[in-house]
Amino acid sequence: MSGGFAVVPAAYVLLLRGDRVLLQLRQNTGFMDGHWACAAAGHVEAGESVVQAAVREAMEEIGVSIAPEALTPLSTLHRTNGGNRQLDQRVDFFFSCDLWEGEPGILEPEKCADLQWFSLADLPDPMPPHERYVLEGLRKGTLAPIASLGFNG
C-alpha cells in the first residue's frame, strides 16, 4: 500500500525515587540536543515489544536492569510535529519504574552530557515538549492513559 499511514513507536522509562525523576542532558544526537530528557528512552526495534524496548534502553543507556513486571504503564502519547513524513508521526509509550538493579550511570557519553535527579515540581529547561507534558501530567495527577499532542482540534 503506497502512501499509507505509519508511526514510529518509542519506549520511555521514567526512573522515579519518590517525587524525583532521573533525566539526561542530550548531546550529539541530532534531536533536541541541549535538552533534558528521560534518562532511558528509544525506538522500538523490529521484532521487539515495547516492554522489551524499555528494558533494553534502560540497560543500554544507563546500565540498570529492570524486570518487565517492574514497569508501570503511564500513558501512550500519539503525537505529531505537523509534518507529512513517517518520522513526523509518533506513538510514545511511557512507563514508570521505582525498582531496578544497578546504579544509573552514563553509558553513552557521546550522546549524554549529564545525568541528574530532578523534582517533578521543579523540572529543568529546556525539555522536549512531549516529555514535559507527560511529567507535568504525572505530577498533577492529570495524565491520561491515552493522549494526543500536536494535532489540530
N, C-alpha and C positions, 0 to 999 in steps of 0.2 A: 504494500500500500504506500504510494508515494505521497509525501507531504503530510503524513499522519501526525497526530499529536504525540509528543514524547516528553517525559520528565526525567530529571536527574535525581535519584534518591541519595540522601546523605544521612548519616547517623551522628548524633551529638550526645556526649556523655557529660552531664553536669556533676562533677565530684563535689559533694557537699559535706561540710563539717558544721553542723548547726545551721546558722544563718549565713555562712560564708561559702563562696564558690571559688573553685580554682580556675584561673584564666591565664592564657598565654598571650604574649605580645608577638604578633605575627611579623615576619620579615622575609624578604626574598621569595615570596610565593607567587607574586603577580596578582593577588587578590586581597584587598583590604590590608595590605602591609602597613604597619604602624598602628594597627587597631588591636585592642584587647579582645580576645575571643575565647570560646570554650577550649579548655585545655586538651580535650580529646574529641576530635571530630574528623569526618572524612566521607568520601563517596563510598557507596556500597559497590562492591566489585561483582562482576558477572559470576553467577552461581553461588552467591553468598546471601544469606539472610541479613536483614537489618540488625538483628541481635548479634549475629556473628561479626558484622562490620563494627559494631560498637565495642565489642570485646577486643577485636583486633586493633582498632585505632587506639584504645587505651594502652595496650601493651606497646605498640609501635611508637607512639608519640610521647608518653610519659612513664612507661615502664611499670605500670601497675597491672596486676592480674585481677580480673573481675569475673566472677561466676555469672553465667547468664541470668540466673534467678535473682541476683542482687541488683539487676537493673529494673527500675520502676518507670513504666511509660508515663510521660508527662503530657506530651502534645505532638500531634502531627500537623506540621505547618506547610500548607501549599502556598508557594509564593512565586512572584514574577518580578522582573525588573522592567517589564513592559516591552521587551524585545520580541522578535519572532523566531529567534534561533532556538534549537533544542536546549542549549545551555542557559537560556533565559527562563526556563520553566523548572522549578524545583519542588521536591517534596522532602521536607526535613523531619526526621524522627528524633525527638528529644527524649532522653532518659535521664533520670536522676540516679545517683548511686552514693550510698554512705558507708559501704562495706567493700573493701578491696585489700589485696595483699601487695606489699611493697610500698616504698616511699616515692611519691611522684617526683620526677625529675625531668630535665630537658634531655631528650634523646635525639632530637633533630635540631642541633644548634644552628644549622644553616637556615632553618625556617622559623625558629623560635628564639627571640632575643631575651625573653624573661618569662618567669612563671611565678605567679603570686596569688595569694588568697585575698578575696575582697568580700566585704559585707554586701549582701543583696540590697541593703538600704543605701549603699554608697558605691555604686558601680563606677568604674573609670571611664574616661573619654579618651579617644573615640572608641566606639564599639560597632560591629556590624549591626545595622538596624534590626534585622530579624532576630538576632541573638538577644539584644537588649529587650525587644518585645517579649520574648519568652521569659527572660529572667525577671523583668518587672511584673509580668503576669503571675509568675510563681510567687514573688514576694507579696503581692497584693491579694493573692488567692483568687484571681480572676482569669487564670489561664484555662482556655477551653481545650478539651481533648482533641478537637479538630478545629483548625483556624486557617484563615487565608490572609495574605498580606500582599499589597501592591496591585490588586485588581481594582478596576473601576466599579463603583457601586458597592 
